[in-house]
């Protein structure tokens, strides 16, 4: 496998400083674009606007993610937490390191780790290296879950579950309302069909009466001619 010729020719003309500046801009734009994507999805999820797309009107947001955007709900939830809670840091360092800090140190200690990483960069007047960030992260690595953390996680999980239950209840009510509306429409159609059938029967009866009347007149006319 080789670097495409057109890319090689273009980069051969640049200095390493120019290439690295280009890389930094690409990473910055990549993180900004990723944040815009995740926050837009967060909006669609929060207000159920994704259901305005008729194809997904009865589907879960997880189904929407998997089939419309084609990303996993696990990745979405992790990125959503990073970008929503630490937007500046997620754009600066990427959401991956923020998620890593949370997974290793716990949600409560994530803020402390980020503050120390900021302090490090301010003192050194340069971006923190990966190895330096690792050392800070490991200093705050959680050994056991404290009672405070258990309470925090429990309350947050409870709130998330309530939100899910509320969303499911709303979806169920919407489905029931749709079913009720369909039942009403079916009843109206049945009523209309019955009216039409009655009108058809009346027309048939009138036609039969008219036919008999015309036949009677024709018989009387023939009798008169004889």
C-alpha positions, 0 to 999 in steps of 0.5 A: 500500500502506498500514499496516493501520488497526488497527496505525496506531490502536494505534501512534498512541497510543504515543510514539516512545520506547514504539515503539522500546522495543517494536521492541527487544523484538521484535528481541531475541525474534526473535533468541532464537526464531531461535537456538532454531530453529537449535539445535533443528535442530542437535540433530536433525541431530547425533543423526539424530532427524529420521529418527524421523519415518517420512516422512524416515527415509531422507532427508538432513537437507538434504531435511528442511530444505527440505521440513519447515522450508522453509529453505535448507541454506546459511542454516541452516549460516551461522546454525548457525555464528554461534549455536553459536560466538558465541551472545551476540553473535548474539542481541545483534546478530543472526547476520547481522553475525557471518556478515558478519564471518566472510565478510569477515575470515575465521574466525580474525579474527572473534573479534578483530573481535567483541572490538573491537566489544564494547570500543567499546560498553563505552567509548561506553556505547551500542550500536555503530552499523552504520557504526562496526561497518563501519569495524572490520570493514574494518580486519580485512579479509583480503587473502590467506589465511595458511598458518595460515588454510589449515591451520585451514580444511583441518582443519575441512573435513576434520573436517566431511567425516569427519562427513558420511562417517560419517553416510553410512556409518551411513545406508548400514548402516541401509539395508542392515540394513533390506534384510536385515530385509526379506529375512528377512521375505520368506523367512519369508512364502515359508516360511509360504506353502509350509507353507500350500500343503502343508497345503492339498494334504494336506487335498485328499488327505484329502478325496479319500480320504474321498470315495472311501470314502463312494462305496464304501460307497454302492455296497456299500449299493445292491448289498446292497439289490438 
